[in-house]
């Protein structure tokens, strides 16, 4: 299951992002990944609209998450239907999530035109997508293969986590280096002898991921304070 969007009995979640139009939010992407880890759902990251960015930029974001251990697929809907995405959808129940305007429905239509999902444009004023999918719909994309097409949104609260100490466990790259922490209950924030902070300083853990971890801890504390 996932907390938001609320879906159950799924095999995997495809998290759609675009680097531009709309601009990528690593904070939002990392929250999706944390939620996937919490609810034990396999995440697959789809970087859409790759025709709009240069190779160096694209490679940076691909490496950012493949180095962690996540599956990342690049996609442009100017091309023929993406066979890799198509094969991953077969014989699975998949939740498709991501911000409005990143091309979730367009990609699904490209792979299976009979779906005929409504698509929209990016707002020229806000540079964000307009909500075209207004409620969760389950569609049979192939025989014995289903997708939950879900409404896009640009924010996600951390309130699906109940225990502060659990957040560190959902950053999967922390696990290897936390073995080197001086204290077994280290939160990797201000503690001395922290293996995770040492790995960040040495470049073994991406700084953007660690900063988002700290952001999530801060956000959790604010929610619980009130």
C-alpha positions in Angstrom: 0.0 0.0 0.0 0.9 3.7 -0.1 -0.3 6.5 2.1 -0.6 9.1 -0.5 -2.1 8.5 -3.0 -4.0 5.9 -1.0 -3.7 2.7 -2.9 -3.4 -0.9 -1.8 -2.4 -4.4 -3.2 0.2 -2.9 -5.5 3.4 -4.6 -6.7 5.4 -1.5 -7.4 5.3 2.3 -7.7 6.6 4.2 -10.7 7.7 7.7 -9.5 7.6 10.1 -12.4 9.7 13.3 -12.4 10.9 15.8 -14.9 14.1 17.8 -14.6 12.4 20.8 -16.2 8.8 21.8 -17.1 8.2 21.3 -14.2 11.5 21.6 -12.4 12.5 18.6 -10.4 12.0 18.6 -6.6 14.5 16.3 -5.0 12.8 16.9 -1.6 9.5 15.5 -3.0 11.2 12.6 -4.8 13.1 11.6 -1.7 9.8 11.7 0.3 8.2 9.3 -2.3 11.2 7.0 -1.8 11.0 7.2 2.0 7.3 6.3 1.7 8.0 3.4 -0.6 10.6 2.1 1.9 8.2 2.4 4.8 5.4 0.6 3.1 7.6 -2.0 1.5 6.8 -1.2 -2.1 9.4 -1.4 -4.9 10.0 2.1 -6.4 11.1 2.7 -10.0 12.1 6.3 -10.9 11.1 7.5 -14.3 12.8 10.6 -15.5 10.5 12.0 -18.2 11.0 14.7 -20.8 14.7 13.8 -21.3 14.6 15.6 -24.7 14.5 18.9 -22.8 17.8 18.5 -20.9 21.4 18.0 -21.9 23.2 14.7 -21.3 25.4 16.0 -18.5 22.4 17.2 -16.5 20.5 14.0 -17.2 23.5 11.8 -16.2 23.9 13.8 -12.9 20.3 12.9 -11.8 20.6 9.3 -13.0 23.8 8.8 -11.0 22.3 10.5 -8.0 19.8 7.6 -7.6 21.4 4.6 -9.3 24.4 5.1 -7.0 22.0 4.6 -4.1 20.6 1.4 -5.6 17.3 2.6 -7.2 16.2 1.7 -10.7 16.1 4.8 -12.9 14.6 4.9 -16.4 14.9 7.8 -18.8 12.0 8.5 -21.1 10.9 10.9 -23.8 7.4 10.7 -25.2 8.7 12.1 -28.5 10.1 8.7 -29.1 8.4 5.3 -29.7 6.8 3.7 -26.6 9.5 2.9 -24.0 9.9 -0.9 -24.1 11.6 -1.0 -20.7 8.7 0.7 -19.0 6.3 -1.5 -20.9 8.0 -4.7 -19.8 8.0 -3.5 -16.1 4.3 -2.9 -16.2 3.4 -6.4 -17.5 1.8 -8.8 -15.1 2.0 -6.2 -12.3 -0.3 -3.8 -10.4 1.5 -0.5 -10.5 0.8 2.9 -8.9 1.9 5.8 -11.0 2.7 8.9 -9.0 4.5 12.2 -9.4 3.8 16.0 -9.7 1.3 17.4 -12.1 2.7 18.0 -15.5 5.6 15.5 -15.5 3.9 13.4 -18.2 2.5 10.4 -16.3 -0.7 10.1 -18.4 1.1 11.0 -21.6 3.6 8.2 -21.1 0.8 5.6 -20.3 -1.1 6.7 -23.4 2.0 6.4 -25.5 2.5 2.8 -24.2 -1.2 1.9 -24.5 -3.2 4.3 -26.6 -6.5 2.5 -25.7 -6.2 4.0 -22.2 -7.1 7.5 -23.6 -6.1 9.2 -20.4 -6.7 13.0 -20.2 -3.5 15.0 -20.5 -2.7 18.7 -19.8 -0.2 21.5 -20.4 2.2 23.3 -18.1 0.9 26.6 -16.7 2.9 29.5 -18.3 2.5 31.5 -15.1 3.4 28.9 -12.4 5.5 26.6 -14.5 3.7 23.7 -12.9 1.3 21.2 -14.3 -2.4 21.6 -14.2 -4.4 18.8 -12.5 -6.0 16.7 -15.2 -6.3 13.5 -13.2 -8.7 14.4 -10.5 -9.2 11.0 -8.8 -7.5 7.6 -8.6 -8.4 5.3 -11.5 -7.4 1.7 -12.0 -6.9 0.8 -15.6 -6.1 -2.5 -17.3 -3.1 -1.5 -19.5 -2.4 -5.0 -20.8 -3.8 -8.4 -20.0 -3.4 -9.1 -16.2 -1.5 -5.8 -15.9 -3.1 -2.8 -14.1 -2.1 0.8 -13.3 -3.4 3.2 -10.7 -3.4 6.6 -12.5 -3.3 9.1 -9.6 -3.7 12.9 -9.3 -0.5 14.8 -9.3 0.6 17.1 -6.5 3.6 19.2 -5.7 3.9 18.6 -1.9 3.9 15.7 0.5 3.9 15.8 4.3 6.0 13.5 6.4 3.1 12.7 8.6 2.9 9.1 7.3 5.9 8.4 9.7 5.0 7.9 13.3 8.5 7.3 14.9 11.2 9.8 14.4 13.9 7.2 14.7 12.5 5.3 11.7 13.4 8.0 9.2 17.1 7.1 9.1 16.2 3.5 8.2 14.3 4.6 5.0 17.5 6.2 3.5 18.8 2.8 2.3 22.4 4.0 1.7 22.8 4.9 5.4 22.6 1.2 6.4 26.1 0.2 5.4 27.8 3.2 7.0 25.7 3.3 10.2 27.6 0.1 11.3 30.5 2.4 11.9 28.7 4.7 14.2 30.0 5.0 17.8 26.5 4.8 19.3 24.0 2.1 18.2 21.1 4.6 18.4 22.9 7.3 16.4 20.6 9.6 14.5 23.4 10.9 12.3 22.8 14.5 13.2 25.1 15.8 15.9 26.5 12.7 17.5 30.3 12.2 17.6 31.8 9.2 15.8 29.0 9.0 13.2 29.7 6.7 10.3 27.0 8.3 8.1 28.3 11.8 8.5 31.8 10.6 7.8 30.5 8.9 4.6 28.8 12.2 3.5 32.1 14.1 4.0 34.0 11.5 2.0 31.4 11.6 -0.8 30.2 8.0 -0.3 26.7 9.4 0.5 25.3 12.1 -1.7 25.0 15.4 0.1 21.6 16.2 -1.4 20.2 13.0 0.1 21.7 13.7 3.5 20.4 17.3 3.5 16.9 16.0 2.7 17.2 13.6 5.6 17.9 16.5 7.9 15.0 18.4 6.4 12.6 15.5 7.1 13.8 15.3 10.7 13.1 19.0 11.1 9.7 18.7 9.4 8.8 15.7 11.6 9.8 17.7 14.8 7.6 20.7 13.7 4.6 18.4 13.1 4.9 16.7 16.4 5.5 20.0 18.2 2.0 21.1 17.3 
